[in-house]
């Protein structure tokens, strides 16, 4: 089941529809790895491919941090 998370993409409010979220490791004696698969939607919930063009590595990291803040 997908989870919608409110995010900001390059200063623009949006929704990240998280299609999969998987976290490994405990962060103490094992490195923590997180795999997140998401698509971007506008604030009304419509697919926003134009937002994809604003995503570079730095913005992707920011989006993932926002998602992890909600999903744990």
Legacy VTK file of the C-alpha trace (Angstrom):
# vtk DataFile Version 3.0
C-alpha trace
ASCII
DATASET POLYDATA
POINTS 72 float
0.000 0.000 0.000
1.333 3.429 -0.926
1.768 6.184 1.630
1.528 9.868 0.736
4.001 12.189 2.447
3.920 15.978 2.159
7.339 17.167 0.960
8.988 20.263 -0.450
10.743 19.949 -3.816
13.059 22.864 -4.634
10.846 25.132 -2.507
7.593 23.810 -4.032
5.074 21.978 -1.824
4.342 18.524 -3.219
3.403 14.973 -2.279
5.730 12.003 -2.434
3.752 8.805 -2.964
5.961 6.199 -1.314
5.574 2.929 -3.193
8.130 1.022 -1.136
10.183 1.733 1.973
12.715 -0.729 3.321
15.209 -0.166 6.123
18.043 -2.567 7.033
20.570 -2.482 9.856
20.182 -1.248 13.397
22.493 1.761 13.134
24.700 0.588 16.013
26.796 -2.381 14.933
25.283 -2.624 11.447
25.212 0.237 8.955
21.707 1.496 8.351
20.541 1.402 4.759
17.237 2.721 3.498
15.672 2.054 0.116
12.824 4.346 -0.883
10.796 4.235 -4.090
8.515 7.226 -4.608
6.807 9.279 -7.292
6.049 12.985 -7.081
2.556 14.402 -7.187
1.317 17.979 -7.086
-0.587 19.189 -4.026
-3.870 18.037 -5.574
-2.564 14.486 -5.951
-1.932 14.482 -9.702
1.255 13.026 -11.189
3.714 15.912 -11.626
6.459 14.888 -14.031
7.548 18.523 -14.249
8.652 18.232 -10.607
10.874 15.272 -11.565
12.985 17.641 -13.664
13.790 19.648 -10.517
15.174 16.618 -8.689
18.936 16.186 -8.607
20.952 14.154 -6.082
20.768 16.873 -3.414
17.002 17.346 -3.802
16.471 13.560 -3.810
18.405 13.334 -0.520
16.196 16.088 0.943
13.018 14.319 -0.185
14.238 11.021 1.301
15.043 12.748 4.601
11.520 14.188 4.682
10.042 10.748 3.983
12.212 9.085 6.664
11.090 11.765 9.135
7.505 10.603 8.650
8.023 6.865 8.125
10.748 6.347 10.729
LINES 1 73
72 0 1 2 3 4 5 6 7 8 9 10 11 12 13 14 15 16 17 18 19 20 21 22 23 24 25 26 27 28 29 30 31 32 33 34 35 36 37 38 39 40 41 42 43 44 45 46 47 48 49 50 51 52 53 54 55 56 57 58 59 60 61 62 63 64 65 66 67 68 69 70 71
